[in-house]
């Protein structure tokens, strides 16, 4: 049974990392889960300083735009790959996800909620306009050879990771980072759910809003100040 739990936990963890599964790992929490001889590690969410450091360290303009969009829209890996220029509206400053691209297959979004418009903040708009100017004839926003989407997973591990000094936690760490960073900016969980396009706010709260050690320290300092008063 332990080996079955380990295998299933690994499957769900990998699916979340590549964007094929958006919810919490249903195997975790059901007894001790050991993966590859050790307990499964908690998922990570990039902080704003880490995101800025990663973007600043990337020289390739396509890769820089890719990280910018991932970090500030929360699109999953498969959604980034399936993104076309027709989905980007510079007038309304929104992105609409109409498809996902997994391996060599284009498919529909997982839920109707995932087709809700995603707001674009200035860094995203600027990065995409520059990318469009450099690639005026492409159909996909992040297009590779033979008019197919880039292999973004490989770019992350082989290109972006070596170019930065920040630990690479995978593309989904940007999606979790968006949720966590918005939460730390006092954005309501329901609004974060809408931005990430989850069908249920519980998914946002359980799997995407991460608790940082610094937040616990700050909370205890506030308690200390209250006790002192």
VOBA-300277 format. One record per residue: x, y, z of N, C-alpha, C in turn; residue in three letters. Coordinates in steps of 0.001 Angstrom, whole numbers, plus 500000, padded with zeros to 6 digits. Example, Ala and Ser with C-alpha at 12.3 -4.5 7.8 and 13.67 -1.06 7.14 Angstrom:
# residues 2
513190494310507800512300495500507800513200496700507800ALA
512850497750507080513670498940507140512900500030507870SER
END
This chain:
# residues 229
500829498797500000500000500000500000500863501252500000UNK
501970501211500727502850502374500802503417502721499426UNK
503780501664498662504340501899497336503274502470496394UNK
502040502015496540500946502531495708500723504006496001UNK
500708504372497306500533505769497685501670506627497144UNK
502882506107497228504038506848496746503939507109495251UNK
503538506064494506503423506198493058502349507211492685UNK
501167507090493302500062507984492986500379509423493373UNK
501033509595494520501418510944494945502380511558493953UNK
503324510755493458504276511246492465503588511639491172UNK
502590510856490767501840511152489541501129512495489656UNK
500421512698490789499684513954490969500631515142491122UNK
501749514932491787502723516022491937503280516437490586UNK
503591515455489726504114515755488393503054516449487549UNK
501811515980487657500718516587486880500504518040487263UNK
500612518344488555500470519730488999501630520582488513UNK
502834520025488498504010520781488100503942521174486632UNK
503376520317485784503316520616484359502009521283483966UNK
501090521447484944499847522142484659498715521262484179UNK
498873519940484250497821519030483811496772518797484892UNK
497094519125486140496161518966487259496279520202488128UNK
495130520797488501495151522093489157494821522042490638UNK
494280520933491102493845520873492493494910520367493428UNK
494498520142494670495434519616495662495754518157495364UNK
496881517707495864497256516306495706496351515472496610UNK
495445514665496046494498513920496874495126512795497679UNK
496364512455497366497031511366498077497695511880499339UNK
498196513130499288498833513689500462497826513859501584UNK
498253513604502784497354513723503926496655512430504267UNK
496813511412503423496187510115503687497242509149504210UNK
497701509443505392498765508641505963500096509156505487UNK
501173508557505955502513508991505570502770508632504123UNK
503191509612503328503484509386501924504975509554501705UNK
505618508494501229507050508524500991507277508451499491UNK
508004509407498932508315509405497512509821509345497358UNK
510296508350496588511736508168496347512512508091497655UNK
511957507387498632512661507148499880512569508261500894UNK
511780509297500612511638510388501580510232510957501509UNK
509867511694502540508545512298502545508434513335501432UNK
507252513417500813507055514363499722507221515792500230UNK
507873516612499431508155517980499811506949518876499545UNK
506763519915500350505662520855500100505914521644498817UNK
504842522059498182504980522837496958505441524253497284UNK
505972524939496261506602526239496480505889527325495686UNK
505930528541496219505391529713495539506472530784495488UNK
506787531273494302507819532297494172507381533616494800UNK
508297534274495494508038535601496043508240536643494947UNK
507740537845495168507943538914494195509427539223493964UNK
510257539319495027511688539548494789512335538440493956UNK
511931537188494180512479536080493393512062536199491931UNK
510808536565491698510318536720490328511086537820489607UNK
511275538949490277512011540058489672513458539660489381UNK
514046538897490284515427538453490099515535537507488905UNK
514565536621488751514566535689487624514423536456486310UNK
513459537374486250513228538144485021514453538967484646UNK
515062539601485629516240540439485367517426539624484860UNK
517490538355485252518641537523484879518503536902483492UNK
517312536946482916517073536307481613517393537275480482UNK
518262536869479582518643537709478447517763537463477221UNK
517333536234477033516494535910475876515126536597476023UNK
514730537449475071513474538204475211512226537324475247UNK
512238536221474505511096535313474524510953534647475884UNK
512057534188476430512036533542477733511649534539478828UNK
512121535788478684511773536810479667510271537105479633UNK
509718537196478425508276537421478292507491536235478841UNK
508008535037478611507357533819479087507238533814480607UNK
508325534134481299508301534171482756507401535298483249UNK
507443536439482583506605537578482978505126537217482905UNK
504732536588481817503329536185481660502954535129482690UNK
503813534148482899503533533093483871503389533654485279UNK
504272534587485631504298535112486997503150536051487303UNK
502688536803486288501709537856486559500331537615485951UNK
500126536426485370498777536046484938498339534743485590UNK
499307533910485986498971532636486613498591531547485630UNK
498853531736484339498550530685483372499412529460483646UNK
498827528288483493499565527049483691500452526777482486UNK
501317525788482604502243525453481522501493525105480237UNK
500479524278480337499739523877479133498960525050478543UNK
498526525989479386497822527174478884498790528137478202UNK
499990528273478754501008529109478121501354528580476739UNK
501469527269476631501821526657475351500707526834474330UNK
499466526797474773498340526903473849497908528321473542UNK
498556529303474154498152530700473991498460531202472582UNK
497448531779471935497615532356470608497408533872470683UNK
497916534557469661497794536012469660496344536459469589UNK
495489535655469002494074536000468937493420535994470322UNK
494091535381471303493577535341472672493981536568473491UNK
494896537359472933495425538525473651494755539782473119UNK
494089540509474020493394541746473644494104542925474308UNK
494873543646473517495623544768474071494713545952474398UNK
493549546028473763492625547137474040492001547008475420UNK
491542545814475742490923545591477054491932545128478097UNK
493162544878477652494240544402478519493841543118479244UNK
493373542158478441492973540856478977493485539735478081UNK
493628538564478693493960537334477981492828536346478225UNK
492364535706477174491336534677477303491935533340476892UNK
491907532381477794492465531052477516491396530205476842UNK
491601529893475574490621529120474808491039527679474564UNK
492277527354474952492763525997474702493975525720475588UNK
494356524484475666495606524099476312496358523178475366UNK
497665523140475498498491522319474619499370521443475480UNK
499102520142475454499841519187476274500568518219475360UNK
501897518126475536502759517346474644502542517834473208UNK
502017516995472333501770517416470952500289517522470640UNK
499473517666471681498029517640471483497379518920472011UNK
496578519511471167495803520683471560494433520220472060UNK
493997520771473187492723520370473756491976521538474365UNK
490802521249474873489976522273475492490454522549476915UNK
490036523685477444490350523999478840489653523007479755UNK
490189522847480957489667521835481870488245522136482323UNK
487961523403482571486642523801483035486211525075482327UNK
484926525391482407484407526624481838485013527833482535UNK
485281527698483836485853528809484600487217529226484074UNK
487951528299483474489295528606482992489273529508481762UNK
488099529734481173487993530596480000487666532041480370UNK
487602532336481650487339533707482084488519534602481724UNK
488267535868481365489363536780480990490357536977482135UNK
491627537013481784492701537233482757493242538653482562UNK
493218539493483584493732540861483429495232540874483181UNK
495678541821482350497110542001482096497582543281482779UNK
498562543168483656499158544352484246500246544875483298UNK
500759546053483575501689546719482645502885545874482220UNK
503602545199483149504755544398482713504383543331481683UNK
503198542745481820502753541724480866502453542349479514UNK
501737543472479535501403544161478284502655544588477535UNK
503600545166478249504844545626477631505624544455477041UNK
505733543372477786506487542205477324505851541580476090UNK
504518541478476083503836540855474953503850541741473716UNK
503742543052473889503814543949472730505186543877472072UNK
506232543820472896507591543710472358507778542380471639UNK
507212541321472206507329539990471596506567539932470279UNK
505400540577470241504603540583469012505309541361467907UNK
505947542448468278506687543249467305507841542446466713UNK
508479541634467546509605540817467084509147539599466289UNK
507905539147466511507373537953465836505989538257465265UNK
505904539070464216504600539517463705503802538452462964UNK
504437537348462579503753536361461741503380535079462466UNK
503679534969463746503401533722464452501943533641464895UNK
501437532425464987500070532210465483500078532052467001UNK
501008531225467495501150531041468934502007532162469517UNK
501667532575470716502446533619471374503872533140471610UNK
503987531924472115505309531335472356505487530182471374UNK
505908530555470185505952529588469082507365529094468835UNK
507461527800468543508736527179468253508831526778466801UNK
509685525802466501509839525339465117508563524696464578UNK
508408524758463266507304524110462558505935524646463006UNK
505912525900463434504666526573463834503950525820464958UNK
504735525238465845504223524545467010504637525303468276UNK
503933525093469383504308525773470627505687525345471114UNK
506353526247471794507655525936472379507533524827473419UNK
508600524083473591508676523089474662509056523839475936UNK
508061524402476588508292525299477721508916524571478906UNK
508532523334479135509089522586480260510597522457480132UNK
511064522178478917512498522053478677513199523397478816UNK
512547524454478354513125525795478474513354526145479940UNK
512394525769480782512527526066482201513730525409482831UNK
513904524129482576514982523377483227516339523564482557UNK
516359523738481235517626523787480513518108525196480190UNK
517201526168480174517588527525479789517451528519480937UNK
516255528578481508515998529592482529516697529246483841UNK
516630527997484241517269527584485490518762527907485515UNK
519542527555484480520971527884484515521255529386484452UNK
520316530166483898520550531601483724520313532395485005UNK
519656531793485976519330532507487210520008531837488402UNK
520101532581489490520658532042490724519567531681491720UNK
518323531795491276517178531417492102516862529948491856UNK
516569529210492897516229527788492745515010527634491855UNK
515094526715490902513989526495489963513015525484490558UNK
511768525934490772510734525069491346509670524677490325UNK
509894524988489069508931524622488040507974525755487727UNK
507256525617486616506362526669486143505184526903487070UNK
504719525852487729503535526024488570503835526856489811UNK
505112527005490149505483527850491285505154529314491010UNK
505086529697489727504672531055489389503171531232489620UNK
502405530212489298500948530276489504500633530332491004UNK
501308529488491775501138529548493224501666530871493776UNK
502754531360493163503319532630493601502348533776493416UNK
501636533790492287500649534840492054499584534828493136UNK
499073533639493449498044533522494488498567533986495839UNK
499757533553496189500326533887497498500681535362497594UNK
501256535910496552501630537320496561500398538222496628UNK
499338537864495917498097538635495999497500538549497402UNK
497568537363497984497054537174499344497817538046500336UNK
499131538122500179499949538942501074499694540430500871UNK
499166540788499689498787542174499420497353542461499863UNK
496783541520500627495444541661501219494313541581500190UNK
494566540944499059493515540702498079492631539570498601UNK
491331539709498479490392538707498975490587537378498244UNK
490421536287498985490609534955498403489675534710497218UNK
488443535232497287487493535058496183487983535759494922UNK
488651536896495092489195537614493936490391536857493354UNK
491187536256494231492316535437493764491791534219493004UNK
490742533623493517490104532498492830489684532895491415UNK
489118534089491283488667534564489975489844534762489030UNK
490942535318489531492116535554488696492738534234488240UNK
492805533257489147493364531950488789492357531069488055UNK
491087531508488055490007530823487330489729529425487871UNK
489734529329489196489350528082489836487834528021489968UNK
487275526826489878485835526665490052485432526800491511UNK
486377526510492421486082526510493850487164527273494594UNK
486770528163495489487749528947496247488573528061497179UNK
488027526897497551488763525984498428490049525491497757UNK
490003525294496443491206524887495711492273525966495801UNK
491852527210495647492777528345495742493420528399497113UNK
492601528260498134493090528389499509493981527224499914UNK
493621526015499511494344524825499980495629524574499211UNK
495608524778497895496742524356497066497586525493496519UNK
497095526730496596497804527811495920498263528933496831UNK
497524529252497854497956530279498801498839529613499840UNK
500134529911499771501102529264500646501429530153501835UNK
501702529526502957502097530246504168503611530335504221UNK
504141531546504342505585531743504399506034531882505843UNK
507271531467506109507825531560507456507879533015507924UNK
508159533925506988508251535343507342506922535881507839UNK
505820535339507303504498535789507744504240535373509184UNK
504689534159509545504526533707510926505346534538511896UNK
506564534893511489507417535719512338506786537095512547UNK
506269537681511475505635538997511577504407538947512476UNK
503646537850512380502455537706513211502827537621514689UNK
503880536886514994504308536761516390504863538083516924UNK
505469538867516062505950540182516484504786541106516821UNK
503710540988516063502516541783516371501920541338517708UNK
501955540012517958501466539502519231502342540016520360UNK
503661540018520152504588540492521167504317541955521504UNK
504063542751520461503779544174520695502500544352521471UNK
501493543514521176500226543609521891500378543211523348UNK
501180542175523610501408541731524977502161542796525760UNK
503137543431525112503917544468525773503053545655526165UNK
502072545975525336501183547081525653500291546742526847UNK
END
